[in-house]
């Protein structure tokens, strides 16, 4: 899409799956990419793959729910790559227990708090840290990872996950209005069932059933979510803000 060359892009939850596909897509467009994830070994290896292909990339380990840790990460990223032009808040968790969710009547309050910390507070923390610079420069793009589970009931995720993803959608709409006057666009992506290594560990019959409920009769690919992130942060989408775009193959259409 041409408009990402030499831009500094920060992607959270970037060591694998959708997050790595997004980082890889920006790298292919000539962006400088910072990958943030919880595990040091995994995120270092992911950044190394991009660097080996000729991309300027760094990987930093940190908990997106920890504001001070993210402050240090953003300082290091901007020192190495320059001011963040594009933020992709992708980090998220959806705890399962022996292959199933915890129902609300058996959910531990600490699990509830942890999912909110990562999935929703994590978006706030990174946004809070990069928007002063974006505002000062008069441009920037933010993409938040929501989910179709934030728009409609999904029986395989817990109430904490659905709640946070609905919150991400509201967070996106509000910030689009608040930051728009400063030239900053804010959008969200709501993936459906995506064929990631994590999903391949699920009972195949479950994935087959979900694929059968989509209009396109298949699961999505991480690269298809990445393509939407590229579009929403490109010059072609400069008049698009406050939107949540489903990348779900026509599953749970609302």
C-alpha positions as a printed NumPy array, in Angstrom:
array([[  0.   ,   0.   ,   0.   ],
       [  3.036,   2.214,  -0.17 ],
       [  2.311,   4.551,   2.726],
       [  4.064,   2.479,   5.413],
       [  7.645,   2.77 ,   4.221],
       [  9.965,   4.001,   6.991],
       [  7.051,   4.389,   9.411],
       [  7.595,   3.151,  12.96 ],
       [  5.022,   0.518,  13.876],
       [  4.47 ,  -0.951,  17.338],
       [  2.588,  -4.253,  17.523],
       [  1.704,  -5.907,  20.834],
       [  1.121,  -9.628,  21.213],
       [  3.451,  -9.924,  18.244],
       [  5.461, -13.088,  18.869],
       [  3.09 , -15.428,  17.053],
       [ -0.28 , -15.848,  15.376],
       [ -2.169, -12.759,  14.27 ],
       [  0.291, -10.39 ,  15.928],
       [  3.298, -11.798,  14.106],
       [  1.391, -11.814,  10.806],
       [  0.662,  -8.106,  11.32 ],
       [  4.292,  -7.333,  12.146],
       [  5.417,  -9.318,   9.111],
       [  2.971,  -7.496,   6.829],
       [  4.196,  -4.07 ,   7.934],
       [  7.792,  -5.227,   7.532],
       [  7.053,  -6.274,   3.949],
       [  5.871,  -2.708,   3.302],
       [  9.176,  -1.244,   4.457],
       [  8.134,  -0.191,   7.957],
       [ 10.362,  -0.252,  11.026],
       [  8.682,  -2.683,  13.408],
       [  8.725,  -3.024,  17.187],
       [  7.289,  -6.263,  18.543],
       [  6.135,  -6.487,  22.159],
       [  5.095,  -9.725,  23.853],
       [  5.27 , -11.332,  27.265],
       [  7.913, -13.986,  26.573],
       [ 11.437, -12.681,  25.953],
       [ 12.679, -15.704,  24.02 ],
       [  9.652, -15.825,  21.708],
       [  9.515, -12.103,  20.916],
       [ 13.274, -11.935,  20.353],
       [ 13.039, -14.837,  17.919],
       [ 10.104, -13.233,  16.09 ],
       [ 11.969,  -9.943,  15.685],
       [ 15.   , -11.893,  14.546],
       [ 13.007, -13.459,  11.712],
       [ 12.035, -10.033,  10.451],
       [ 15.56 ,  -8.672,  10.839],
       [ 16.974, -11.636,   8.932],
       [ 14.719, -10.679,   6.019],
       [ 16.165,  -7.163,   5.99 ],
       [ 13.651,  -5.35 ,   8.199],
       [ 14.613,  -2.919,  10.935],
       [ 12.953,  -4.699,  13.854],
       [ 13.303,  -5.013,  17.608],
       [ 11.564,  -7.31 ,  20.063],
       [ 10.843,  -6.367,  23.658],
       [  9.393,  -8.49 ,  26.429],
       [  6.838,  -6.917,  28.709],
       [  3.355,  -7.118,  30.176],
       [  1.012,  -4.716,  28.371],
       [ -1.064,  -4.484,  31.537],
       [  1.874,  -2.918,  33.397],
       [  1.976,   0.821,  32.633],
       [  5.506,   1.441,  33.865],
       [  6.88 ,  -1.536,  31.934],
       [  5.219,  -0.213,  28.787],
       [  6.552,   3.283,  29.439],
       [ 10.069,   1.827,  29.465],
       [  9.338,  -0.201,  26.316],
       [  8.019,   2.792,  24.374],
       [ 11.016,   4.882,  25.435],
       [ 13.367,   2.168,  24.165],
       [ 11.417,   1.713,  20.934],
       [ 11.331,   5.406,  20.126],
       [ 15.021,   5.722,  20.951],
       [ 15.868,   2.918,  18.523],
       [ 13.313,   3.397,  15.738],
       [ 11.945,   6.918,  16.117],
       [  8.495,   8.131,  17.179],
       [  5.678,   5.609,  16.884],
       [  3.505,   6.397,  13.85 ],
       [  1.258,   3.332,  14.023],
       [  0.12 ,   1.385,  17.075],
       [ -1.557,  -2.006,  16.807],
       [ -3.018,  -3.088,  20.157],
       [ -3.213,  -6.804,  19.452],
       [ -2.253,  -8.441,  22.768],
       [ -5.065, -10.463,  24.259],
       [ -5.794, -13.594,  26.287],
       [ -8.765, -15.936,  26.521],
       [ -8.113, -18.441,  29.32 ],
       [ -9.401, -21.961,  28.947],
       [ -9.35 , -24.799,  31.454],
       [ -9.072, -28.343,  30.161],
       [-10.321, -27.116,  26.816],
       [-13.32 , -25.178,  28.082],
       [-14.112, -21.736,  29.431],
       [-14.909, -21.021,  33.063],
       [-18.571, -20.152,  33.486],
       [-19.301, -16.973,  35.426],
       [-20.372, -18.846,  38.58 ],
       [-16.992, -20.624,  38.793],
       [-14.683, -17.869,  37.539],
       [-11.946, -16.706,  39.866],
       [-11.934, -12.915,  40.343],
       [ -8.194, -12.848,  39.659],
       [ -8.767, -14.425,  36.238],
       [-11.384, -11.742,  35.511],
       [ -8.951,  -8.987,  36.515],
       [ -6.09 , -10.449,  34.506],
       [ -8.123, -10.626,  31.284],
       [ -9.227,  -7.008,  31.741],
       [ -5.635,  -5.949,  32.441],
       [ -4.304,  -7.479,  29.222],
       [ -7.188,  -7.086,  26.795],
       [ -8.471,  -3.645,  27.732],
       [ -6.068,  -1.857,  30.08 ],
       [ -3.242,  -2.911,  27.774],
       [ -4.883,  -0.929,  24.977],
       [ -5.148,   2.098,  27.243],
       [ -1.549,   1.86 ,  28.438],
       [  0.039,   1.852,  24.975],
       [ -2.397,   4.421,  23.618],
       [ -1.728,   6.721,  26.555],
       [  1.995,   6.493,  25.921],
       [  2.121,   7.068,  22.154],
       [ -0.649,   9.624,  21.625],
       [  1.173,  12.674,  23.053],
       [  3.737,  12.374,  20.282],
       [  1.133,  11.645,  17.628],
       [ -0.863,  14.687,  18.735],
       [  2.214,  16.902,  18.623],
       [  3.122,  15.708,  15.111],
       [ -0.453,  15.952,  13.847],
       [ -0.775,  12.399,  12.548],
       [ -0.944,   8.778,  13.638],
       [ -2.965,   5.593,  13.327],
       [ -4.176,   3.188,  15.983],
       [ -5.721,  -0.219,  15.364],
       [ -7.276,  -2.108,  18.274],
       [ -7.96 ,  -5.826,  18.107],
       [-11.564,  -6.503,  19.054],
       [-13.489,  -9.698,  18.213],
       [-16.855, -10.783,  16.925],
       [-17.286, -11.97 ,  20.533],
       [-17.503,  -8.301,  21.518],
       [-20.522,  -7.868,  19.243],
       [-22.44 , -11.124,  19.626],
       [-22.623, -14.092,  21.983],
       [-19.958, -16.761,  21.41 ],
       [-20.343, -19.915,  23.463],
       [-16.647, -20.872,  23.499],
       [-15.222, -17.769,  25.237],
       [-15.67 , -16.552,  28.779],
       [-17.585, -13.493,  29.912],
       [-14.323, -11.686,  30.686],
       [-13.13 , -12.004,  27.069],
       [-16.432, -10.873,  25.541],
       [-16.648,  -7.973,  27.974],
       [-13.162,  -6.734,  27.157],
       [-13.722,  -6.98 ,  23.418],
       [-16.961,  -5.   ,  23.685],
       [-14.94 ,  -2.509,  25.715],
       [-12.311,  -2.305,  22.967],
       [-15.04 ,  -1.355,  20.494],
       [-16.274,   1.443,  22.783],
       [-12.693,   2.539,  23.458],
       [-12.113,   2.768,  19.707],
       [-15.208,   4.855,  19.02 ],
       [-14.485,   7.292,  21.818],
       [-10.852,   7.784,  20.882],
       [-11.72 ,   8.315,  17.224],
       [-13.75 ,  11.32 ,  18.308],
       [-11.229,  12.556,  20.853],
       [ -8.147,  12.194,  18.657],
       [ -9.601,  12.943,  15.247],
       [ -9.05 ,  16.72 ,  15.5  ],
       [ -5.317,  15.982,  15.805],
       [ -5.091,  13.921,  12.636],
       [ -5.097,  10.554,  14.409],
       [ -7.324,   7.741,  13.132],
       [ -8.515,   4.972,  15.457],
       [-10.19 ,   1.81 ,  14.204],
       [-10.731,  -1.742,  15.374],
       [-10.695,  -5.151,  13.737],
       [-13.087,  -7.879,  14.884],
       [-11.684, -11.225,  13.761],
       [-13.75 , -14.356,  13.672],
       [-12.19 , -17.799,  13.957],
       [ -8.64 , -17.512,  12.61 ],
       [ -6.394, -20.464,  11.776],
       [ -3.566, -19.887,  14.23 ],
       [ -1.405, -22.48 ,  16.026],
       [ -3.503, -21.849,  19.143],
       [ -6.73 , -22.65 ,  17.303],
       [ -5.214, -25.777,  15.783],
       [ -4.946, -27.127,  19.303],
       [ -8.731, -26.985,  19.668],
       [-10.933, -30.007,  18.945],
       [-10.998, -30.117,  15.099],
       [-14.746, -30.742,  15.172],
       [-15.266, -27.351,  16.838],
       [-13.297, -25.528,  14.153],
       [-15.092, -27.437,  11.418],
       [-18.457, -26.497,  12.895],
       [-17.518, -22.819,  13.096],
       [-16.137, -22.848,   9.552],
       [-19.46 , -24.296,   8.423],
       [-21.31 , -21.364,   9.986],
       [-19.387, -18.758,   8.004],
       [-20.619, -17.501,   4.659],
       [-17.268, -18.455,   3.12 ],
       [-17.228, -21.905,   4.766],
       [-13.689, -21.681,   6.126],
       [-11.538, -20.266,   8.875],
       [ -9.639, -17.039,   8.31 ],
       [ -5.89 , -16.727,   7.918],
       [ -3.727, -14.45 ,  10.075],
       [ -2.548, -12.716,   6.903],
       [ -6.138, -11.67 ,   6.177],
       [ -6.36 ,  -9.858,   9.507],
       [ -2.965,  -8.31 ,   8.778],
       [ -4.209,  -7.07 ,   5.402],
       [ -6.989,  -5.174,   7.158],
       [ -4.508,  -3.632,   9.601],
       [ -2.446,  -2.459,   6.633],
       [ -5.48 ,  -0.912,   4.983],
       [ -6.758,   0.876,   8.085],
       [ -3.364,   2.515,   8.627],
       [ -2.755,   3.394,   4.982],
       [ -3.294,   6.616,   3.077],
       [ -6.202,   4.905,   1.339],
       [ -8.032,   4.861,   4.696],
       [ -7.192,   8.412,   5.765],
       [-10.94 ,   9.271,   5.983],
       [-11.849,   6.1  ,   7.91 ],
       [-12.015,   6.324,  11.7  ],
       [-14.128,   5.036,  14.573],
       [-14.991,   1.836,  12.729],
       [-14.922,  -1.804,  13.805],
       [-14.401,  -4.002,  10.778],
       [-15.257,  -7.702,  10.903],
       [-12.719, -10.063,   9.363],
       [-14.807, -13.147,   9.94 ],
       [-15.882, -14.596,   6.604],
       [-19.487, -13.641,   7.216],
       [-19.729, -15.356,  10.602],
       [-22.016, -13.778,  13.217],
       [-23.013, -10.97 ,  10.86 ],
       [-24.516,  -8.049,  12.798]])
